Amino acid sequence: MGEFPNDLKRKKFLHGIKKLATIGRFEIKTGGNHQLEIKHPNWKRPFPIPFKHNIVKKNIMDGLLKIVAQTGEITSEEFKKLMF
Amino acid sequence: MNDISPIKYKFKIAKTKLLAYFFPQKYIFQEALDCFKERLPKNVEVVWERDADGFIVGNINADGDKFMTQGKNAKDFIKMVNDAIYAVYDIPPEYISKLGGETKYYPKPSQLALLKDKSIKEASFGLTKQLQVA
């Protein structure tokens, strides 16, 4: 089982991701037709999150949490707090 | 920080696409188009699973770059995979239709049948770049 027990509502996700942009060297941008890109200087490519639907699936949030925590600028607990 | 409102972004790209349609010489440059064509990955592998509520969530591996996306059904999922690839490889929205649109990377018919079959809960497929007809 992943770290996120449920899917996240888009509104809640956007609220949390805006806070993430104020932490460390994370940068949030829009891209493609329906994507939010989370960028970090340590990553070769941005991590896209779709905002087309009303929910963001928990599997995607788990994937984001994993790579965000790997940067060392935020812990997984802090990230979960931002999102809930 | 950029504005990340989905509604404002949709309006912004709709406006840009419309202007690019009517004034292509101002918005679409052949050199940039060739560069974006080269930038796109050659091999894309997708491992997907279907949730209880019918959503398809996929792990994408595009020439070694790993990311994820989701779709409401098979058609939407393929569109979202393509859209995620364009976003990750930093392709501006007005160039997307010129590069093959949302079906540039398309699974084989047998793999598409698995994706459409709601009884199949997980599988994987490789996507191939569709050749663009001039």
Backbone of each chain as ProteinMPNN parsed JSONL, in Angstrom:
{"seq_chain_A": "MGEFPNDLKRKKFLHGIKKLATIGRFEIKTGGNHQLEIKHPNWKRPFPIPFKHNIVKKNIMDGLLKIVAQTGEITSEEFKKLMF", "coords_chain_A": {"N_chain_A": [[0.839, -1.205, 0.0], [0.451, 2.251, -0.718], [1.711, 5.538, 0.275], [-0.231, 7.469, 0.243], [-3.521, 7.254, 1.193], [-5.908, 7.772, -0.143], [-7.356, 9.064, -3.242], [-6.599, 12.383, -4.406], [-8.377, 15.404, -4.243], [-8.578, 17.741, -6.929], [-8.543, 20.494, -6.331], [-7.56, 20.568, -3.75], [-5.093, 19.471, -4.181], [-3.888, 21.411, -5.846], [-3.76, 23.511, -4.056], [-1.956, 22.488, -2.174], [0.312, 22.129, -3.747], [1.038, 24.658, -4.459], [2.088, 25.552, -2.11], [4.297, 23.935, -1.981], [5.912, 25.031, -3.913], [7.052, 27.132, -2.62], [8.977, 26.109, -1.089], [12.371, 25.204, -0.73], [14.115, 24.534, -3.79], [12.12, 24.06, -5.571], [10.034, 24.295, -8.452], [7.061, 25.297, -9.991], [5.214, 24.776, -12.891], [3.05, 25.296, -15.739], [2.232, 23.017, -18.394], [2.21, 21.273, -21.615], [-1.085, 20.275, -22.601], [-2.726, 19.762, -20.452], [-1.237, 19.698, -18.065], [0.621, 19.985, -14.98], [3.84, 20.946, -14.212], [6.363, 19.805, -12.15], [9.342, 21.063, -11.17], [12.831, 20.624, -10.5], [16.176, 21.556, -9.809], [17.901, 19.345, -9.571], [16.794, 17.332, -11.033], [16.615, 15.717, -14.197], [14.49, 15.883, -15.948], [11.194, 17.452, -15.793], [8.535, 16.562, -13.436], [5.451, 15.497, -14.449], [2.063, 16.347, -13.588], [-1.228, 15.469, -14.115], [-3.951, 17.755, -14.593], [-6.417, 17.531, -15.638], [-8.584, 16.021, -14.811], [-10.992, 15.717, -12.084], [-9.79, 14.602, -9.935], [-6.621, 13.622, -8.499], [-4.831, 10.753, -8.888], [-3.989, 8.413, -6.294], [-1.722, 6.824, -6.725], [-0.132, 8.368, -8.381], [0.414, 10.487, -6.699], [1.912, 9.113, -4.809], [4.149, 8.472, -6.356], [5.115, 11.044, -6.854], [5.67, 11.913, -4.266], [7.768, 10.19, -3.607], [9.909, 10.97, -5.348], [10.171, 13.629, -4.673], [10.885, 13.534, -2.002], [13.368, 12.39, -2.264], [15.021, 14.475, -3.0], [15.835, 15.671, -0.696], [15.094, 18.083, 0.322], [12.678, 18.245, 1.449], [10.783, 16.279, 3.723], [9.032, 13.093, 3.569], [6.915, 13.118, 5.363], [6.488, 15.829, 5.825], [5.726, 16.579, 3.277], [3.343, 15.158, 2.978], [1.849, 16.454, 4.913], [1.599, 18.955, 3.727], [-0.139, 18.376, 1.679], [-2.461, 17.53, 2.866]], "CA_chain_A": [[0.0, 0.0, 0.0], [1.237, 3.478, -0.833], [1.698, 6.514, 1.371], [-1.498, 8.206, 0.186], [-4.602, 6.258, 1.251], [-7.003, 8.106, -1.065], [-7.083, 10.022, -4.322], [-6.64, 13.764, -3.911], [-9.185, 16.326, -5.057], [-7.711, 18.655, -7.677], [-8.462, 21.767, -5.632], [-6.683, 20.349, -2.6], [-3.757, 19.241, -4.734], [-3.353, 22.708, -6.299], [-3.473, 24.273, -2.842], [-0.729, 21.925, -1.591], [1.453, 22.265, -4.666], [1.45, 26.073, -4.383], [2.944, 25.657, -0.92], [5.563, 23.247, -2.311], [6.713, 25.953, -4.728], [7.744, 28.098, -1.747], [9.992, 25.354, -0.334], [13.586, 24.811, -1.448], [14.312, 25.015, -5.158], [11.061, 23.518, -6.426], [9.379, 25.269, -9.323], [5.842, 24.725, -10.577], [4.859, 25.424, -14.162], [2.054, 24.571, -16.529], [2.83, 22.514, -19.634], [1.331, 20.433, -22.434], [-2.438, 20.83, -22.616], [-3.405, 19.567, -19.166], [-0.263, 19.217, -17.075], [1.425, 20.842, -14.117], [5.182, 20.356, -14.167], [7.132, 20.121, -10.954], [10.749, 21.065, -11.589], [13.871, 20.771, -9.479], [17.462, 21.565, -10.528], [18.571, 18.031, -9.534], [16.134, 16.394, -11.943], [16.882, 15.942, -15.615], [13.208, 16.251, -16.57], [10.162, 17.748, -14.785], [7.557, 15.499, -13.152], [4.134, 16.061, -14.8], [0.853, 15.899, -12.879], [-2.375, 15.921, -14.921], [-5.033, 18.443, -13.871], [-7.609, 17.479, -16.492], [-9.696, 15.395, -14.084], [-11.271, 16.32, -10.774], [-8.962, 13.977, -8.9], [-5.273, 13.147, -8.837], [-4.816, 9.401, -8.321], [-3.033, 8.239, -5.181], [-0.475, 6.24, -7.243], [0.674, 9.484, -8.897], [0.89, 11.222, -5.517], [2.992, 8.299, -4.229], [5.314, 8.653, -7.224], [5.628, 12.403, -6.627], [6.247, 11.939, -2.908], [9.048, 9.467, -3.647], [11.005, 11.744, -5.961], [10.316, 14.892, -3.935], [11.626, 13.217, -0.766], [14.758, 12.062, -2.654], [15.82, 15.696, -3.141], [16.341, 16.013, 0.637], [14.646, 19.422, 0.71], [11.421, 18.074, 2.189], [10.61, 14.871, 4.082], [7.735, 12.584, 3.101], [5.887, 13.542, 6.338], [6.197, 17.249, 5.556], [5.005, 16.64, 2.003], [1.969, 14.693, 3.227], [1.181, 17.533, 5.661], [1.262, 20.013, 2.764], [-1.222, 17.941, 0.804], [-3.713, 17.278, 3.624]], "C_chain_A": [[0.873, 1.253, 0.0], [1.072, 4.396, 0.369], [0.369, 7.278, 1.415], [-2.653, 7.205, 0.177], [-5.706, 6.508, 0.224], [-6.52, 8.997, -2.197], [-7.256, 11.425, -3.759], [-7.529, 14.595, -4.828], [-8.251, 17.336, -5.712], [-7.48, 19.976, -6.931], [-7.467, 21.674, -4.463], [-5.24, 20.181, -3.068], [-3.106, 20.572, -5.143], [-2.951, 23.578, -5.114], [-2.136, 23.811, -2.238], [0.5, 22.199, -2.446], [1.944, 23.714, -4.704], [2.375, 26.276, -3.193], [4.298, 25.021, -1.204], [6.5, 24.183, -3.078], [7.476, 26.963, -3.875], [8.877, 27.423, -0.959], [11.18, 25.026, -1.24], [13.669, 25.38, -2.846], [13.27, 24.44, -6.118], [10.42, 24.64, -7.242], [8.169, 24.597, -9.963], [5.491, 25.521, -11.828], [3.722, 24.655, -14.818], [2.721, 24.124, -17.833], [1.867, 21.62, -20.384], [-0.034, 21.083, -22.552], [-3.101, 20.77, -21.248], [-2.438, 19.157, -18.064], [0.312, 20.334, -16.221], [2.785, 20.17, -14.051], [5.853, 20.787, -12.882], [8.599, 19.974, -11.322], [11.661, 21.215, -10.387], [15.214, 20.719, -10.204], [18.176, 20.211, -10.548], [17.975, 17.037, -10.525], [16.439, 16.764, -13.388], [15.617, 16.46, -16.321], [12.19, 16.614, -15.483], [9.241, 16.554, -14.555], [6.168, 16.066, -13.459], [2.998, 15.483, -13.952], [-0.341, 16.382, -13.698], [-3.422, 16.642, -14.076], [-6.331, 18.44, -14.674], [-8.828, 16.971, -15.702], [-9.88, 16.062, -12.718], [-10.404, 15.751, -9.663], [-7.56, 13.683, -9.435], [-5.139, 11.803, -8.127], [-3.707, 9.254, -7.282], [-1.692, 7.661, -5.658], [0.458, 7.339, -7.738], [1.235, 10.291, -7.731], [2.027, 10.455, -4.835], [4.283, 8.47, -5.029], [5.961, 10.011, -7.005], [6.318, 12.488, -5.267], [7.646, 11.308, -2.901], [10.166, 10.343, -4.217], [11.238, 13.072, -5.249], [11.151, 14.659, -2.671], [13.094, 12.924, -1.074], [15.639, 13.311, -2.785], [16.437, 16.117, -1.811], [15.895, 17.387, 1.114], [13.334, 19.386, 1.492], [11.285, 16.584, 2.533], [9.235, 14.407, 3.605], [6.613, 13.014, 4.051], [5.483, 14.997, 6.078], [5.379, 17.387, 4.271], [3.544, 16.221, 2.189], [1.169, 15.759, 3.975], [0.748, 18.66, 4.722], [0.002, 19.661, 1.987], [-2.534, 17.694, 1.543], [-4.068, 18.438, 4.546]], "O_chain_A": [[1.916, 1.291, 0.653], [0.389, 4.071, 1.341], [-0.094, 7.679, 2.483], [-2.757, 6.393, -0.742], [-6.362, 5.57, -0.227], [-5.447, 9.597, -2.135], [-7.961, 11.633, -2.771], [-7.436, 14.493, -6.051], [-7.251, 17.74, -5.12], [-6.368, 20.503, -6.906], [-6.658, 22.572, -4.231], [-4.301, 20.675, -2.445], [-1.943, 20.83, -4.835], [-1.945, 24.286, -5.156], [-1.302, 24.626, -1.845], [1.586, 22.467, -1.932], [3.124, 23.968, -4.949], [3.32, 27.063, -3.25], [5.327, 25.502, -0.729], [7.719, 24.133, -2.915], [8.433, 27.578, -4.343], [9.636, 28.088, -0.254], [10.998, 24.617, -2.386], [13.345, 26.545, -3.079], [13.507, 24.343, -7.322], [10.288, 25.774, -6.78], [8.254, 23.457, -10.42], [5.473, 26.752, -11.828], [3.468, 23.498, -14.483], [3.654, 24.766, -18.315], [0.821, 21.247, -19.854], [-0.136, 22.309, -22.597], [-3.934, 21.614, -20.915], [-2.791, 18.343, -17.211], [0.47, 21.469, -16.671], [2.873, 18.958, -13.856], [5.909, 21.973, -12.559], [9.045, 18.903, -11.732], [11.309, 21.847, -9.391], [15.38, 19.918, -11.123], [18.976, 19.953, -11.448], [18.588, 16.011, -10.822], [16.512, 17.936, -13.754], [15.678, 17.349, -17.169], [12.308, 16.131, -14.356], [9.176, 15.644, -15.382], [5.74, 17.017, -12.804], [2.977, 14.291, -13.642], [-0.462, 17.58, -13.955], [-3.747, 16.199, -12.975], [-7.229, 19.243, -14.424], [-9.951, 17.434, -15.904], [-9.049, 16.851, -12.267], [-10.293, 16.336, -8.586], [-7.347, 13.52, -10.637], [-5.311, 11.719, -6.911], [-2.648, 9.874, -7.375], [-0.648, 7.96, -5.078], [1.673, 7.27, -7.549], [2.386, 10.726, -7.764], [2.983, 11.055, -4.346], [5.368, 8.595, -4.46], [7.185, 10.131, -6.971], [7.402, 13.057, -5.137], [8.574, 11.821, -2.277], [11.244, 10.441, -3.63], [12.358, 13.582, -5.222], [12.005, 15.471, -2.317], [13.966, 13.178, -0.243], [16.863, 13.218, -2.692], [17.439, 16.832, -1.787], [16.279, 17.815, 2.203], [12.938, 20.373, 2.113], [11.634, 15.726, 1.721], [8.377, 15.226, 3.278], [5.488, 13.251, 3.611], [4.302, 15.346, 6.107], [4.462, 18.203, 4.189], [2.632, 16.837, 1.638], [-0.02, 15.953, 3.72], [-0.321, 19.246, 4.889], [-0.816, 20.527, 1.677], [-3.598, 17.654, 0.925], [-5.08, 18.385, 5.244]]}, "seq_chain_B": "MNDISPIKYKFKIAKTKLLAYFFPQKYIFQEALDCFKERLPKNVEVVWERDADGFIVGNINADGDKFMTQGKNAKDFIKMVNDAIYAVYDIPPEYISKLGGETKYYPKPSQLALLKDKSIKEASFGLTKQLQVA", "coords_chain_B": {"N_chain_B": [[6.494, 32.873, -8.713], [4.8, 31.076, -11.279], [1.438, 31.545, -12.515], [-0.777, 29.01, -11.69], [-3.332, 28.279, -12.31], [-5.682, 26.063, -13.611], [-7.869, 26.782, -15.254], [-7.308, 29.391, -16.199], [-4.99, 28.767, -17.568], [-5.955, 27.082, -19.57], [-7.477, 28.888, -21.078], [-5.434, 30.575, -21.899], [-3.818, 28.893, -23.528], [-5.67, 28.218, -25.465], [-6.077, 30.659, -26.708], [-3.508, 31.163, -27.717], [-3.253, 28.987, -29.484], [-5.256, 29.552, -31.308], [-4.377, 31.978, -32.402], [-2.002, 31.029, -33.498], [-3.039, 29.418, -35.445], [-4.278, 31.177, -37.238], [-2.237, 33.019, -37.778], [0.256, 31.592, -38.631], [2.916, 32.073, -39.438], [3.882, 33.799, -37.567], [3.883, 32.464, -35.195], [4.662, 29.767, -35.475], [7.646, 28.254, -36.107], [9.744, 26.847, -38.501], [12.335, 25.886, -37.936], [12.281, 25.583, -35.177], [10.29, 23.677, -34.993], [11.492, 21.448, -36.243], [13.521, 21.015, -34.408], [12.048, 20.352, -32.094], [10.897, 17.991, -32.981], [13.075, 16.285, -33.094], [13.694, 16.236, -30.431], [11.777, 14.721, -29.118], [11.072, 11.528, -27.533], [12.216, 8.24, -28.698], [11.578, 5.634, -27.994], [8.935, 4.458, -26.047], [7.72, 3.119, -23.097], [4.927, 1.792, -21.442], [3.534, 0.966, -18.384], [0.593, -0.087, -17.117], [-2.24, 0.184, -14.854], [-5.593, -0.663, -13.845], [-7.952, 1.078, -11.929], [-10.422, 0.562, -9.268], [-12.468, 2.358, -9.744], [-12.409, 2.662, -12.459], [-10.486, 4.316, -13.571], [-7.41, 4.656, -15.36], [-4.105, 4.208, -14.547], [-0.835, 5.037, -15.351], [2.637, 4.08, -15.556], [5.218, 5.66, -17.091], [7.931, 5.161, -19.243], [10.111, 6.894, -20.933], [12.553, 6.747, -23.116], [14.244, 6.286, -20.908], [13.518, 8.306, -19.125], [11.416, 8.654, -16.391], [7.981, 8.879, -15.583], [4.528, 9.637, -14.619], [1.019, 9.121, -15.419], [-2.577, 9.609, -15.803], [-5.834, 8.383, -16.818], [-9.31, 8.6, -17.831], [-10.503, 6.661, -19.409], [-9.621, 4.282, -22.024], [-9.116, 5.782, -24.41], [-8.823, 8.384, -23.438], [-6.67, 7.949, -21.763], [-4.534, 7.378, -23.537], [-4.36, 9.84, -24.817], [-3.581, 11.395, -22.643], [-1.114, 10.272, -22.006], [0.389, 11.0, -24.251], [0.191, 13.776, -23.955], [1.524, 14.157, -21.538], [4.099, 13.425, -22.315], [4.683, 15.484, -24.151], [4.678, 17.605, -22.358], [6.763, 16.952, -20.556], [8.964, 16.963, -22.273], [9.054, 19.569, -22.887], [7.52, 20.889, -24.952], [5.984, 23.497, -26.642], [2.445, 24.297, -26.436], [1.264, 25.206, -28.889], [2.691, 23.926, -30.844], [2.06, 21.297, -30.685], [-0.047, 20.102, -32.257], [1.154, 20.238, -34.745], [3.155, 18.428, -34.492], [2.015, 15.967, -34.487], [-0.036, 15.679, -32.769], [-2.36, 14.496, -30.236], [-2.214, 11.805, -30.596], [0.209, 10.896, -31.351], [1.994, 9.039, -30.253], [1.072, 5.793, -30.294], [-0.575, 2.817, -29.241], [-0.197, -0.685, -30.303], [-2.799, -2.488, -32.146], [-3.556, -4.892, -30.744], [-2.658, -4.376, -28.175], [-4.117, -2.141, -27.588], [-6.653, -3.208, -27.498], [-6.52, -4.656, -25.118], [-6.308, -2.56, -23.349], [-8.77, -1.393, -23.637], [-10.445, -3.34, -22.73], [-12.342, -3.864, -19.975], [-12.107, -5.852, -18.099], [-9.493, -6.515, -17.834], [-6.982, -5.881, -15.619], [-4.365, -4.998, -15.33], [-1.508, -4.298, -17.38], [1.029, -3.96, -19.945], [2.521, -1.824, -22.432], [4.27, -0.978, -25.451], [4.997, 2.071, -27.03], [4.886, 3.445, -30.258], [6.334, 5.904, -32.322], [4.191, 7.666, -34.417], [4.293, 7.943, -37.908], [4.421, 11.056, -39.459], [2.114, 12.366, -41.741], [2.692, 14.344, -44.478]], "CA_chain_B": [[5.889, 31.625, -9.195], [3.809, 31.261, -12.342], [0.06, 31.255, -12.154], [-1.016, 27.613, -12.055], [-4.766, 28.017, -12.389], [-5.98, 25.293, -14.825], [-8.819, 27.48, -16.132], [-6.574, 30.479, -16.856], [-4.042, 28.149, -18.502], [-6.717, 26.602, -20.737], [-7.796, 30.081, -21.884], [-4.188, 31.087, -22.477], [-3.363, 28.057, -24.654], [-6.68, 28.304, -26.529], [-5.803, 31.914, -27.406], [-2.262, 30.986, -28.477], [-3.498, 28.047, -30.59], [-6.077, 30.26, -32.29], [-3.488, 32.927, -33.087], [-1.053, 30.246, -34.293], [-3.776, 28.886, -36.589], [-4.506, 32.255, -38.207], [-0.957, 33.666, -38.124], [1.299, 30.581, -38.353], [4.268, 32.6, -39.663], [4.293, 34.55, -36.376], [3.923, 31.593, -34.017], [5.269, 28.46, -35.748], [8.895, 28.397, -36.86], [10.164, 25.546, -39.018], [13.56, 25.451, -37.234], [11.858, 25.131, -33.846], [9.518, 22.453, -35.208], [12.468, 20.38, -36.489], [14.221, 20.791, -33.145], [11.124, 19.648, -31.2], [10.732, 16.634, -33.54], [14.265, 15.53, -32.675], [13.731, 16.158, -28.978], [10.827, 13.708, -28.621], [11.707, 10.203, -27.362], [11.96, 7.255, -29.748], [10.932, 4.461, -27.392], [8.141, 4.733, -24.847], [7.124, 1.921, -22.494], [3.912, 2.171, -20.454], [2.978, -0.103, -17.545], [-0.63, 0.532, -16.586], [-3.183, -0.599, -14.05], [-6.936, -0.057, -13.814], [-8.489, 1.191, -10.567], [-11.797, 0.096, -9.078], [-13.396, 3.339, -10.323], [-12.254, 2.688, -13.916], [-9.35, 5.145, -14.0], [-6.194, 3.931, -15.735], [-2.909, 4.938, -14.113], [0.304, 4.43, -16.047], [4.031, 4.479, -15.352], [5.782, 5.834, -18.434], [9.39, 5.209, -19.348], [10.403, 7.42, -22.269], [14.018, 6.795, -23.291], [14.906, 6.337, -19.589], [12.881, 9.281, -18.237], [10.222, 8.001, -15.826], [6.947, 9.733, -15.018], [3.235, 8.948, -14.503], [-0.173, 9.859, -15.832], [-3.849, 8.925, -15.549], [-6.874, 8.642, -17.816], [-10.624, 8.09, -17.441], [-10.727, 5.448, -20.195], [-8.475, 3.975, -22.897], [-8.862, 6.897, -25.327], [-8.329, 9.502, -22.624], [-5.353, 7.575, -21.245], [-3.542, 7.557, -24.617], [-4.198, 11.296, -24.973], [-2.843, 11.925, -21.489], [0.282, 9.808, -22.133], [1.001, 11.892, -25.249], [0.263, 15.122, -23.383], [2.594, 14.137, -20.524], [5.373, 13.405, -23.056], [4.913, 16.848, -24.655], [4.988, 18.481, -21.216], [8.089, 16.599, -20.029], [9.995, 17.358, -23.247], [8.991, 21.028, -23.022], [7.012, 21.281, -26.273], [4.908, 24.489, -26.468], [1.148, 23.762, -26.896], [0.923, 25.538, -30.283], [3.436, 23.026, -31.736], [1.619, 19.908, -30.479], [-0.786, 19.577, -33.417], [2.1, 20.138, -35.874], [4.051, 17.287, -34.251], [1.28, 14.705, -34.54], [-1.172, 15.779, -31.861], [-2.466, 13.657, -29.045], [-2.12, 10.377, -30.927], [1.518, 10.671, -31.974], [2.416, 7.734, -29.744], [-0.158, 5.013, -30.286], [-0.273, 1.394, -29.062], [-0.621, -1.598, -31.369], [-4.218, -2.855, -31.952], [-3.734, -5.916, -29.702], [-2.448, -3.724, -26.875], [-5.24, -1.216, -27.416], [-7.803, -4.043, -27.116], [-6.351, -4.948, -23.683], [-6.557, -1.305, -22.638], [-10.214, -1.122, -23.69], [-11.144, -4.427, -22.028], [-12.424, -3.462, -18.564], [-11.804, -6.978, -17.199], [-8.037, -6.567, -17.676], [-6.659, -4.913, -14.561], [-3.05, -4.389, -15.561], [-0.717, -4.789, -18.515], [1.997, -2.947, -20.371], [2.681, -1.755, -23.881], [5.28, -0.067, -25.982], [4.391, 2.992, -27.984], [5.784, 3.81, -31.347], [6.06, 7.209, -32.932], [3.466, 7.565, -35.682], [4.909, 8.774, -38.949], [3.541, 12.165, -39.808], [1.839, 12.512, -43.167], [2.855, 15.773, -44.808]], "C_chain_B": [[4.861, 31.925, -10.279], [2.413, 30.996, -11.805], [-0.252, 29.823, -12.6], [-2.512, 27.275, -12.069], [-5.076, 27.271, -13.69], [-6.893, 26.036, -15.787], [-8.114, 28.599, -16.907], [-5.617, 29.909, -17.906], [-4.749, 27.67, -19.763], [-7.074, 27.756, -21.668], [-6.559, 30.57, -22.621], [-3.767, 30.239, -23.684], [-4.38, 28.064, -25.798], [-6.418, 29.548, -27.381], [-4.553, 31.767, -28.29], [-2.481, 30.082, -29.684], [-4.291, 28.727, -31.71], [-5.216, 31.229, -33.101], [-2.498, 32.187, -33.986], [-1.722, 29.674, -35.539], [-3.941, 29.955, -37.683], [-3.215, 32.942, -38.663], [0.205, 32.704, -37.881], [2.719, 31.125, -38.503], [4.81, 33.353, -38.45], [4.542, 33.625, -35.176], [4.632, 30.262, -34.243], [6.508, 28.675, -36.618], [9.405, 27.013, -37.25], [11.383, 25.006, -38.258], [13.208, 24.886, -35.861], [11.116, 23.805, -33.958], [10.459, 21.258, -35.427], [13.196, 20.0, -35.202], [13.34, 19.989, -32.178], [10.91, 18.203, -31.657], [11.858, 15.738, -33.057], [14.273, 15.283, -31.174], [12.856, 15.033, -28.42], [11.466, 12.322, -28.543], [11.329, 9.219, -28.471], [11.196, 6.057, -29.193], [10.197, 4.837, -26.11], [7.512, 3.423, -24.367], [6.128, 2.37, -21.431], [3.445, 0.918, -19.713], [1.758, 0.497, -16.875], [-1.429, -0.404, -15.707], [-4.512, 0.142, -13.972], [-7.443, -0.067, -12.378], [-9.914, 0.656, -10.501], [-12.805, 1.054, -9.721], [-13.196, 3.535, -11.834], [-11.106, 3.528, -14.433], [-8.152, 4.259, -14.345], [-5.004, 4.795, -15.319], [-1.696, 4.251, -14.727], [1.643, 4.981, -15.615], [4.674, 4.528, -16.727], [7.298, 5.876, -18.345], [9.715, 5.633, -20.784], [11.904, 7.628, -22.404], [14.739, 6.978, -21.948], [14.329, 7.367, -18.637], [11.565, 8.686, -17.739], [9.258, 9.03, -15.253], [5.61, 8.987, -15.071], [2.108, 9.798, -15.072], [-1.426, 9.026, -15.564], [-4.855, 9.266, -16.642], [-8.179, 8.008, -17.398], [-10.941, 6.781, -18.15], [-9.544, 5.284, -21.159], [-8.103, 5.17, -23.783], [-8.234, 8.079, -24.586], [-6.914, 9.216, -22.122], [-4.264, 7.794, -22.307], [-3.28, 9.047, -24.854], [-3.333, 11.86, -23.857], [-1.373, 11.494, -21.512], [1.021, 10.731, -23.104], [1.204, 13.296, -24.673], [1.394, 15.216, -22.351], [3.964, 14.155, -21.21], [5.697, 14.803, -23.578], [5.314, 17.793, -23.517], [6.413, 18.223, -20.713], [9.198, 17.063, -20.975], [9.857, 18.827, -23.672], [8.584, 21.492, -24.427], [5.892, 22.315, -26.06], [3.592, 23.982, -27.072], [0.826, 24.042, -28.356], [1.647, 24.636, -31.288], [2.902, 21.59, -31.688], [0.904, 19.347, -31.702], [0.127, 19.397, -34.628], [3.004, 18.914, -35.728], [3.315, 15.944, -34.267], [0.135, 14.649, -33.549], [-1.157, 14.772, -30.733], [-2.448, 12.168, -29.339], [-0.791, 10.069, -31.61], [2.075, 9.309, -31.552], [1.147, 6.908, -29.57], [0.168, 3.531, -30.106], [-0.735, 0.55, -30.252], [-2.068, -2.035, -31.105], [-4.447, -3.892, -30.857], [-3.598, -5.311, -28.304], [-3.582, -2.751, -26.549], [-6.49, -1.983, -26.96], [-7.736, -4.387, -25.625], [-6.71, -3.716, -22.844], [-8.064, -1.011, -22.571], [-11.024, -2.153, -22.895], [-11.153, -4.16, -20.523], [-12.116, -4.604, -17.586], [-10.293, -7.131, -16.977], [-7.633, -5.473, -16.688], [-5.277, -4.284, -14.721], [-2.33, -5.047, -16.732], [0.325, -3.733, -18.867], [2.019, -2.902, -21.891], [3.792, -0.787, -24.249], [4.607, 0.82, -27.008], [5.401, 3.326, -29.062], [5.355, 5.148, -31.927], [5.321, 6.997, -34.241], [4.146, 8.464, -36.706], [3.928, 9.853, -39.369], [3.363, 12.254, -41.318], [1.878, 13.995, -43.509], [1.616, 16.317, -45.495]], "O_chain_B": [[4.137, 32.918, -10.199], [2.229, 30.324, -10.791], [-0.017, 29.467, -13.755], [-2.9, 26.124, -11.864], [-4.771, 27.778, -14.769], [-6.722, 25.94, -17.003], [-8.298, 28.738, -18.117], [-5.449, 30.478, -18.985], [-4.239, 27.82, -20.873], [-6.988, 27.629, -22.89], [-6.616, 30.929, -23.797], [-3.404, 30.777, -24.73], [-4.005, 27.932, -26.963], [-6.52, 29.507, -28.607], [-4.54, 32.188, -29.446], [-1.974, 30.354, -30.772], [-4.036, 28.508, -32.894], [-5.315, 31.291, -34.326], [-2.186, 32.641, -35.087], [-1.071, 29.468, -36.563], [-3.771, 29.685, -38.871], [-3.118, 33.392, -39.805], [1.05, 32.962, -37.024], [3.626, 30.699, -37.788], [6.019, 33.532, -38.305], [5.304, 33.955, -34.268], [5.155, 29.681, -33.293], [6.42, 29.209, -37.723], [9.483, 26.115, -36.411], [11.456, 23.811, -37.969], [13.747, 23.866, -35.432], [11.288, 22.916, -33.124], [10.246, 20.185, -34.862], [13.453, 18.825, -34.941], [13.817, 19.064, -31.521], [10.759, 17.301, -30.833], [11.638, 14.592, -32.664], [14.782, 14.268, -30.698], [13.162, 14.464, -27.373], [12.3, 11.973, -29.379], [10.276, 9.339, -29.098], [10.286, 5.533, -29.835], [10.765, 5.455, -25.209], [6.858, 2.715, -25.133], [6.442, 3.231, -20.61], [3.019, -0.059, -20.328], [1.869, 1.482, -16.145], [-1.311, -1.626, -15.803], [-4.572, 1.371, -14.023], [-7.376, -1.088, -11.693], [-10.53, 0.341, -11.519], [-13.862, 0.628, -10.187], [-13.749, 4.467, -12.417], [-10.78, 3.461, -15.619], [-7.915, 3.239, -13.697], [-4.911, 5.964, -15.693], [-1.548, 3.033, -14.633], [1.787, 6.173, -15.343], [4.671, 3.531, -17.45], [7.868, 6.543, -17.482], [9.608, 4.841, -21.721], [12.454, 8.585, -21.86], [15.715, 7.722, -21.855], [14.618, 7.315, -17.442], [10.715, 8.27, -18.526], [9.663, 9.938, -14.527], [5.558, 7.839, -15.514], [2.222, 11.018, -15.192], [-1.333, 7.872, -15.146], [-4.746, 10.297, -17.304], [-8.183, 6.998, -16.695], [-11.569, 5.894, -17.573], [-8.585, 6.055, -21.112], [-6.93, 5.528, -23.894], [-7.262, 8.683, -25.039], [-6.07, 10.111, -22.061], [-3.199, 8.333, -22.005], [-2.142, 9.466, -25.062], [-2.462, 12.696, -24.094], [-0.493, 12.247, -21.094], [2.13, 11.185, -22.823], [2.246, 13.92, -24.875], [2.121, 16.207, -22.292], [4.885, 14.824, -20.74], [6.834, 15.264, -23.469], [6.17, 18.661, -23.686], [7.173, 19.162, -20.474], [10.254, 17.506, -20.523], [10.445, 19.269, -24.659], [9.219, 22.37, -25.012], [4.931, 22.018, -25.35], [3.608, 23.313, -28.105], [0.185, 23.219, -29.011], [1.263, 24.584, -32.457], [3.242, 20.767, -32.537], [1.209, 18.238, -32.141], [-0.099, 18.506, -35.448], [3.553, 18.421, -36.713], [3.936, 14.898, -34.08], [-0.593, 13.657, -33.503], [-0.11, 14.266, -30.327], [-2.644, 11.353, -28.438], [-0.68, 9.098, -32.358], [2.558, 8.534, -32.377], [0.258, 7.271, -28.8], [1.091, 3.027, -30.746], [-1.534, 0.985, -31.081], [-2.527, -1.965, -29.965], [-5.423, -3.794, -30.114], [-4.32, -5.68, -27.377], [-3.951, -2.568, -25.389], [-7.277, -1.489, -26.153], [-8.761, -4.409, -24.944], [-7.327, -3.82, -21.784], [-8.562, -0.46, -21.589], [-12.136, -1.876, -22.447], [-10.111, -4.219, -19.871], [-11.892, -4.367, -16.399], [-9.868, -7.803, -16.037], [-7.91, -4.292, -16.902], [-5.056, -3.153, -14.287], [-2.539, -6.225, -17.02], [0.477, -2.735, -18.161], [1.582, -3.843, -22.553], [4.187, 0.084, -23.474], [3.747, 0.369, -27.766], [6.598, 3.467, -28.809], [4.168, 5.466, -32.005], [5.774, 6.228, -35.089], [4.524, 9.596, -36.407], [2.75, 9.584, -39.603], [4.333, 12.221, -42.075], [1.177, 14.801, -42.896], [1.572, 17.496, -45.845]]}, "name": "protein", "num_of_chains": 2, "seq": "MGEFPNDLKRKKFLHGIKKLATIGRFEIKTGGNHQLEIKHPNWKRPFPIPFKHNIVKKNIMDGLLKIVAQTGEITSEEFKKLMFMNDISPIKYKFKIAKTKLLAYFFPQKYIFQEALDCFKERLPKNVEVVWERDADGFIVGNINADGDKFMTQGKNAKDFIKMVNDAIYAVYDIPPEYISKLGGETKYYPKPSQLALLKDKSIKEASFGLTKQLQVA"}
